[in-house]
Amino acid sequence: MGLSLAVRTLFLGSLMFHGSRAFFPNFWSKVLSLAWNSHTHQSITEEALLLITRDLFQETPNLQGHTLDPQLFQGSFTASELFKAYYGGQETVSTKQYQQAVSEIVQANAAMDFLSSTRNDPQLHFDSERLKEASAMLQSILRLAVQSLQAGDEIGARHRLGCLLHSLQDFYSHSNWVEMGYRKIHSTLLTDAEEIGPVAPENMQTCRDCDHWTCNDNILEKINTKKLLTSGYYNNNPPKPPGKCSHGGIFDQSRYQSSRGGINKDSTSHFFSPHHYLHGEAAHLATMATVSVLQDLRDTVGTQAFIRLLNVGAETVLSFVIDTTGSMFDEISAARERAHSIILDRRGTIHQPSQYVLVPFHDPGVGPLYRTTDPDQFIELLESLSALGGGDEPEMCLTALQLALENTPPLSEIFVFTDASPKDKHLQNAVEALILHKRSKVTFLLTEDPSRTVGVKTGTGRRKREYLSPDRFSIYTNLSAISGGLTVFSTDKEIQDVSVLIQDNTVSAGVTLLHIENDSPNHASPYIFYVDPTVKNIIIHISGELMDFTIYNPSGESQYLFNKRGNLAAIDCFVEFCRVTLLSPIPGEWRMKIVNRGTIRVNVLGQSTIDFLYHFAVAANGSHPGLSRLEGRPISGVPIFLVLAVTGLSTDSAVTISHVTLLETNGESLERVTLNATATGGEFIGEVATLPSRPFSVKITGNDNKGNIIERASAELNHVAQVLIQVPKAPPLYPGKSAHLWVNISNSGAAREFIVMVTDDRKFVKLWTPDRLFVARNRTAQVRIDLTTPVGAELGSVGIVCLTVKAADRSDLNFAVLHLSVADPNPDLLPPSCIQSAVRDSCPFLSQKPCSQNSWSTNLLFSDQGHSGIAGMQLQQGQGLLNLTGDPGKQGVQLRKGQGRLNLTGLDMGTEVVGTYTSNCCSLKAEFFLWDAAGNKGLCSILVHQQRASGYIQTASRIQTLFTMLLFHIGGLLLQPVS
């Protein structure tokens, strides 16, 4: 696949590896290198996440109180099979949210090989014998991930986790751990950099020359027998001392220097990996180490935070943005009643929302933001809203919507209630960027029809006569169209009924079968969608002025608009919204004939576990080829790869996905893209020579083994851009400190002037320069953003910076969304420890009683050497019982083996925890894992020695006396003369 020199320079130049080295990043690496049997960072991470999710389901009861049978899923399995077994076969539970979380972790992992700020750093890849430095870096990243989770920033935590896992996995591929004969993971790699083991001195030779692609036994025997850690050098960063090992492979120039060859185990290809024959062992250890880190992370932050990290809880989020000016009484009541109905219907089931978000607004006030997991508290918040004030028509709607987008998870549905146009129109591009970045769907419920009024409502019901633009709601229409949502005009009387669309759009395992927008009036347009056996509860939403509507089922039966309750559907229509509920959704081809006045938008919704996620990527060539995800809008004029993750497939799935169709807004096909399945279950890839210049959506098509056509649509609109935004490195933010970041703006189109706009939710951004810049074709310019973090900023909290770059002539637009976390400038680096006092009772060395009838006990003092406080502990070895208390006057907490991690966060146990451990004499040793709130992990070991009691000493003396007398007797017999 060849790219033009200009395109390669502009887009791939910053993505090429020039020195990256690791397990291959993702599945595409295996294709380009022909190393088909290689394990990649992607496959290792996905397997480990699946294993830890299985363990989580085995230990954590679902809402019905059931856990996963530990005997299940010991071989190969998919996420869909796992979720179905855990939640019960009758429940429609999608893995889409889980796959989204996995994708964020995997993409952050792979990006370590793509970004210029990370690909060449030996500390991030355990290269160049920077092993202790790399271990310390791992601990630092882990602390940041813990802080992000504790602050509720799951997106930031996933990004840090992906970075951490990449470096951790590289240890087993780049060091000589496997060559030294170890087949267990390194136990202190993330706990103490000074205890990872001796590293070969800088002046010590570690390798001998190897002049073949495959290097056998090129690490000196003394290095491995003395258990000295070493790792390979790559190219000239840093320069390789004579006699040291190289990373090796066709792109490593240091392999020609003494000592020649290399030691990496990144792949099964001898062209890339001189120690390819040990790739399987390295990958296995990397997988086990990844599982271990994930378990430690769960133990540190607790199960509920870990569930949010992996998105394995309830799927849906209920998010409202509500105008609270005086004319909004009916709308507030409708939102309250609809929320109450959803909560009552779904309470205690997997379908209940996992989170509730509310952002009230008027002019000039916005907020505060309310976010809770308690449904009753959400109802109370809605009850507290009052419709007061107002009068002037524009309100701060986009500011409120931006706040909601920043504080809801990806793939959320957000509902906006207002009767006023936006006063803050300058935020339109930033809101659009957040919508596309999070793939959120926004629906506007407007109780003001621009075609029928030139005034505004006031709190008294009177109208203030003023001219209002008939297109004053066009921003809302554009934003909902981009997100795949609707803009529905209603009335105060109908808003309660129309709000049923909230209930339809927030079901679990919700899918879109068809999404179209048609602005051709008085034209009977036929629209086709397919129902397959996995889909249920099909509902059609039509917004706009509908003149006529007919629906046909696969058997040819039909029902018309004015036949509200026919054999096929129940039809409910309001001023500019119709809801059609299919009564008998038999599989096959369904057709709709629609006649409209003006623009209409149609969504055909259903419930099914089969759905998909997708992203755009470009090929990155170099020492570790792979596909690098494109953030923001996809780039025009270059070959683009469409990468899809299809949910709901099993290991022996009867469903095959064949192709993707890029659709114009009216549903007409712009391009068909053939898909190829990768080795990763449910993942598909298709190459597009050039993306359409017009806005387009994505639809996948496949079949089951009975010939049923399966189609799913992703309703958001994609636009291509000729301007690319890249952030090489995001700086850490420290309370009370200033920082700056550099942004690269690259232009592949005609020379133009661009306008730069930066917004952030925490007001950290103080200045960006320049705010206008001229960029020639195939050139790059830089923008500097200055930030200052307040002194009291919460550690781990996130600042969301939204950067938009727009051509001055409005011909082009792209965006970047950055998550910047507040870090601790003086992090807690010390793990918790324990002190053992004297042992009470005894375990006799020789006893006439069974060991189970004797016991011993000891007092323990657990303390955190840092300043974070003890967050949890687990009895790893021992059969006894530990009673804990932070205060002798308080009731103790008990811990025994098999109980798992005891979470002490929130129990107010104090900075020092006192415990008494009691065990029978069959178990003379105990080991505890300890965690502090910063994520540091310590080990507490106690051992009781068996004692010789006086009674047993007397018994032993008697035995000795009898034995002596026996010897004398035998001796006397031996001395008698022979007759």
ABEGO torsion letter per residue (X at the ends): XBBBAAAAAAAAAAABAGGBBEBBABAAAAAAAGBAABBBAAAAAAAAAAAAAAAAAAABBBAAGBBBBAABGABBBBAAAAAAAAAEAABBBBAAAAAAAAAAAAAAAAAAAABAAAAABAAAAGBGGBAAAAAAAAAAAAAAAAAAAAAGBAAAAAAAAAAAAAAAAAAAAABAAAAAGBABBBAAAAABAAAAEBBBBAABBABBBBABABBBGABBAAAAAAGBBBBBBBEAOBBBBBGBBBAEEAABAAAABOBBEEABAABABAAABAAAAAAAAAAAAAAAAAAAAAAAAAAAAEAAAAAAAAGABBABBBBBBBBABAAAAAAAAAAAAAAAAAAAAABGBAABBABBBBBBBBOABBOBBBBBABAAAAAAAAAABBBBEEGBABBBAAAAAAAAAAABBBGBBBBBBBABBBABAAAAAAAAAAAAAAGBBBBBBBABBAAABABBBBAAGBBBBBBBBAAAAAAAAAAAAAAGBBBBBBBAAAAAAAAAAAAAAABBGBBBABBBBBABBGBBBBBBBBBBAABBGBBBBBBEBBABBBBBBAAGBBBBAABABBAABBBBBBAABBBBBBABBBBEBBBBBBBBBEBBBBBBBBBBABBBBBBBBBBBBEABBBBBBBBEBBBBGBBBBBBBBBBGBBAABABBBABBBBBBAAGBBABBBBBBBBABBGBBBBBBABBBABBBBBBBBBBBAAGBBBBBBBABBBBBBABBBBBABBBBBBBGBBBBBBBBBBBABBBBBBBBBBBBAAGABABBOBABBBBBBGBBBBBBBBBBBBAABBBGBBBBBBBBBBBAAGABBBBBBBBBBBBBABBBABBBBBBBBBBBEBBBABBABBAAABBBBBBBBBBBABAAEBABBBBABEABBBBBBABAABBBBBBBBGAEBBBABGAGAEABBBBBBBBBAABABBBBBBBBAAGBBBBBBBBBBBBBBAAAAAAAAAAAAAAAAAAAAAAAAAABBBX
